[in-house]
Amino acid sequence: MKRKIYNHLLEWKNSEDRKPLVLQGARQVGKTYIVNLFGSKEYANVVYCNFEREKGLANFFSDLIPQNIIKKTSNYKRKEVLPEHTLIIFDEVQACPVALTSLKYLLD
């Protein structure tokens, strides 16, 4: 199924000043589906983290140093995070307010 949001995701990926992306919307409308599809088609690696299902993820945000968060996530998921080639998805991030705050630091 072709979705209009896919083109917006491509624009985001190709943007020179790309920032962390937060998808918001009603429940059960396909946000997780489309971002996983996008990641599988447009990136070499996808690291999917669900904060409602994986309670231990919150521990990765004891400090807000982006390199530490990425390293801990990479080790936990056993997937290499390659800059520009890996999409990290934080699903249900509202369940971990400190993770949501970390997006400000990941921008740097």
Phi and psi in degrees as GROMACS dihedral restraints (atoms count N, CA, C in turn):
[ dihedral_restraints ]
;  ai    aj    ak    al  type     phi  dphi    fc
    3     4     5     6     1   -81.7    20    10
    4     5     6     7     1   131.7    20    10
    6     7     8     9     1  -122.3    20    10
    7     8     9    10     1   142.1    20    10
    9    10    11    12     1   -61.8    20    10
   10    11    12    13     1   -33.3    20    10
   12    13    14    15     1   -61.5    20    10
   13    14    15    16     1   -26.9    20    10
   15    16    17    18     1   -57.7    20    10
   16    17    18    19     1   -42.5    20    10
   18    19    20    21     1   -63.6    20    10
   19    20    21    22     1   -35.6    20    10
   21    22    23    24     1   -67.9    20    10
   22    23    24    25     1   -36.8    20    10
   24    25    26    27     1   -65.2    20    10
   25    26    27    28     1   -39.0    20    10
   27    28    29    30     1   -63.2    20    10
   28    29    30    31     1   -42.2    20    10
   30    31    32    33     1   -60.0    20    10
   31    32    33    34     1   -43.3    20    10
   33    34    35    36     1   -60.8    20    10
   34    35    36    37     1   -47.4    20    10
   36    37    38    39     1   -59.4    20    10
   37    38    39    40     1   -39.9    20    10
   39    40    41    42     1   -87.7    20    10
   40    41    42    43     1    -1.5    20    10
   42    43    44    45     1   -69.4    20    10
   43    44    45    46     1   137.8    20    10
   45    46    47    48     1   -66.3    20    10
   46    47    48    49     1   -35.7    20    10
   48    49    50    51     1  -110.5    20    10
   49    50    51    52     1    48.6    20    10
   51    52    53    54     1   -62.2    20    10
   52    53    54    55     1   136.6    20    10
   54    55    56    57     1  -121.1    20    10
   55    56    57    58     1   164.3    20    10
   57    58    59    60     1   -54.1    20    10
   58    59    60    61     1   140.3    20    10
   60    61    62    63     1  -105.5    20    10
   61    62    63    64     1   132.0    20    10
   63    64    65    66     1  -116.5    20    10
   64    65    66    67     1   117.8    20    10
   66    67    68    69     1   -95.0    20    10
   67    68    69    70     1   126.0    20    10
   69    70    71    72     1  -123.8    20    10
   70    71    72    73     1   150.5    20    10
   72    73    74    75     1   169.2    20    10
   73    74    75    76     1   178.2    20    10
   75    76    77    78     1   -61.2    20    10
   76    77    78    79     1   158.0    20    10
   78    79    80    81     1   -70.5    20    10
   79    80    81    82     1   149.0    20    10
   81    82    83    84     1    63.3    20    10
   82    83    84    85     1    35.6    20    10
   84    85    86    87     1  -109.8    20    10
   85    86    87    88     1    -1.1    20    10
   87    88    89    90     1   106.3    20    10
   88    89    90    91     1    16.3    20    10
   90    91    92    93     1   -61.8    20    10
   91    92    93    94     1   -47.9    20    10
   93    94    95    96     1   -64.8    20    10
   94    95    96    97     1   -42.7    20    10
   96    97    98    99     1   -58.2    20    10
   97    98    99   100     1   -50.1    20    10
   99   100   101   102     1   -69.4    20    10
  100   101   102   103     1   -37.9    20    10
  102   103   104   105     1   -71.4    20    10
  103   104   105   106     1   -34.0    20    10
  105   106   107   108     1   -69.6    20    10
  106   107   108   109     1   -40.3    20    10
  108   109   110   111     1   -61.9    20    10
  109   110   111   112     1   -47.2    20    10
  111   112   113   114     1   -57.2    20    10
  112   113   114   115     1   -47.6    20    10
  114   115   116   117     1   -61.3    20    10
  115   116   117   118     1   -42.2    20    10
  117   118   119   120     1   -68.7    20    10
  118   119   120   121     1   -29.3    20    10
  120   121   122   123     1   -88.9    20    10
  121   122   123   124     1   -30.8    20    10
  123   124   125   126     1  -108.1    20    10
  124   125   126   127     1    -8.4    20    10
  126   127   128   129     1  -130.6    20    10
  127   128   129   130     1   151.9    20    10
  129   130   131   132     1   -69.9    20    10
  130   131   132   133     1   -37.2    20    10
  132   133   134   135     1  -130.9    20    10
  133   134   135   136     1   146.8    20    10
  135   136   137   138     1  -130.0    20    10
  136   137   138   139     1   129.1    20    10
  138   139   140   141     1  -113.2    20    10
  139   140   141   142     1   110.3    20    10
  141   142   143   144     1  -102.1    20    10
  142   143   144   145     1   124.2    20    10
  144   145   146   147     1  -125.4    20    10
  145   146   147   148     1   126.5    20    10
  147   148   149   150     1  -115.8    20    10
  148   149   150   151     1   111.8    20    10
  150   151   152   153     1   -72.6    20    10
  151   152   153   154     1   -17.6    20    10
  153   154   155   156     1   -82.2    20    10
  154   155   156   157     1   -33.3    20    10
  156   157   158   159     1   -91.8    20    10
  157   158   159   160     1   -26.6    20    10
  159   160   161   162     1  -118.8    20    10
  160   161   162   163     1    82.0    20    10
  162   163   164   165     1   -60.3    20    10
  163   164   165   166     1   -28.9    20    10
  165   166   167   168     1   -66.7    20    10
  166   167   168   169     1   -16.9    20    10
  168   169   170   171     1   -60.0    20    10
  169   170   171   172     1   -32.2    20    10
  171   172   173   174     1   -59.0    20    10
  172   173   174   175     1   -28.8    20    10
  174   175   176   177     1   -66.4    20    10
  175   176   177   178     1   -20.0    20    10
  177   178   179   180     1   -71.9    20    10
  178   179   180   181     1    -9.8    20    10
  180   181   182   183     1  -108.7    20    10
  181   182   183   184     1    28.5    20    10
  183   184   185   186     1   -66.3    20    10
  184   185   186   187     1   -29.0    20    10
  186   187   188   189     1  -126.5    20    10
  187   188   189   190     1   158.4    20    10
  189   190   191   192     1  -104.6    20    10
  190   191   192   193     1    27.5    20    10
  192   193   194   195     1   -81.5    20    10
  193   194   195   196     1   114.3    20    10
  195   196   197   198     1   -51.6    20    10
  196   197   198   199     1   -43.1    20    10
  198   199   200   201     1   -61.2    20    10
  199   200   201   202     1   -37.3    20    10
  201   202   203   204     1   -69.1    20    10
  202   203   204   205     1   -42.3    20    10
  204   205   206   207     1   -62.0    20    10
  205   206   207   208     1   -46.0    20    10
  207   208   209   210     1   -65.3    20    10
  208   209   210   211     1   -42.3    20    10
  210   211   212   213     1   -63.7    20    10
  211   212   213   214     1   -45.9    20    10
  213   214   215   216     1   -62.8    20    10
  214   215   216   217     1   -42.4    20    10
  216   217   218   219     1   -65.0    20    10
  217   218   219   220     1   -43.4    20    10
  219   220   221   222     1   -60.4    20    10
  220   221   222   223     1   -46.4    20    10
  222   223   224   225     1   -64.5    20    10
  223   224   225   226     1   -44.8    20    10
  225   226   227   228     1   -62.0    20    10
  226   227   228   229     1   -43.4    20    10
  228   229   230   231     1   -85.7    20    10
  229   230   231   232     1    -9.1    20    10
  231   232   233   234     1    56.1    20    10
  232   233   234   235     1    43.7    20    10
  234   235   236   237     1  -134.6    20    10
  235   236   237   238     1   133.1    20    10
  237   238   239   240     1   -73.2    20    10
  238   239   240   241     1   134.0    20    10
  240   241   242   243     1   -99.5    20    10
  241   242   243   244     1   110.4    20    10
  243   244   245   246     1  -103.1    20    10
  244   245   246   247     1   119.3    20    10
  246   247   248   249     1   -52.2    20    10
  247   248   249   250     1   135.4    20    10
  249   250   251   252     1    71.7    20    10
  250   251   252   253     1    -6.7    20    10
  252   253   254   255     1  -122.6    20    10
  253   254   255   256     1    -0.4    20    10
  255   256   257   258     1  -125.1    20    10
  256   257   258   259     1   130.7    20    10
  258   259   260   261     1  -101.8    20    10
  259   260   261   262     1   122.7    20    10
  261   262   263   264     1  -101.3    20    10
  262   263   264   265     1   123.3    20    10
  264   265   266   267     1  -109.6    20    10
  265   266   267   268     1   121.1    20    10
  267   268   269   270     1  -104.2    20    10
  268   269   270   271     1    96.9    20    10
  270   271   272   273     1   -89.3    20    10
  271   272   273   274     1   144.7    20    10
  273   274   275   276     1    56.4    20    10
  274   275   276   277     1    38.8    20    10
  276   277   278   279     1   -64.4    20    10
  277   278   279   280     1   -20.9    20    10
  279   280   281   282     1   -63.4    20    10
  280   281   282   283     1   -17.9    20    10
  282   283   284   285     1   -74.2    20    10
  283   284   285   286     1    -9.8    20    10
  285   286   287   288     1  -136.5    20    10
  286   287   288   289     1    86.1    20    10
  288   289   290   291     1   -53.9    20    10
  289   290   291   292     1   -35.2    20    10
  291   292   293   294     1   -66.8    20    10
  292   293   294   295     1   -32.6    20    10
  294   295   296   297     1   -66.8    20    10
  295   296   297   298     1   -39.8    20    10
  297   298   299   300     1   -62.4    20    10
  298   299   300   301     1   -42.4    20    10
  300   301   302   303     1   -62.2    20    10
  301   302   303   304     1   -35.5    20    10
  303   304   305   306     1   -62.0    20    10
  304   305   306   307     1   -22.8    20    10
  306   307   308   309     1   -58.8    20    10
  307   308   309   310     1   -31.4    20    10
  309   310   311   312     1   -62.5    20    10
  310   311   312   313     1   -37.9    20    10
  312   313   314   315     1   -79.9    20    10
  313   314   315   316     1   -32.7    20    10
  315   316   317   318     1   -64.7    20    10
  316   317   318   319     1   -26.0    20    10
  318   319   320   321     1   -59.9    20    10
  319   320   321   322     1   -39.9    20    10
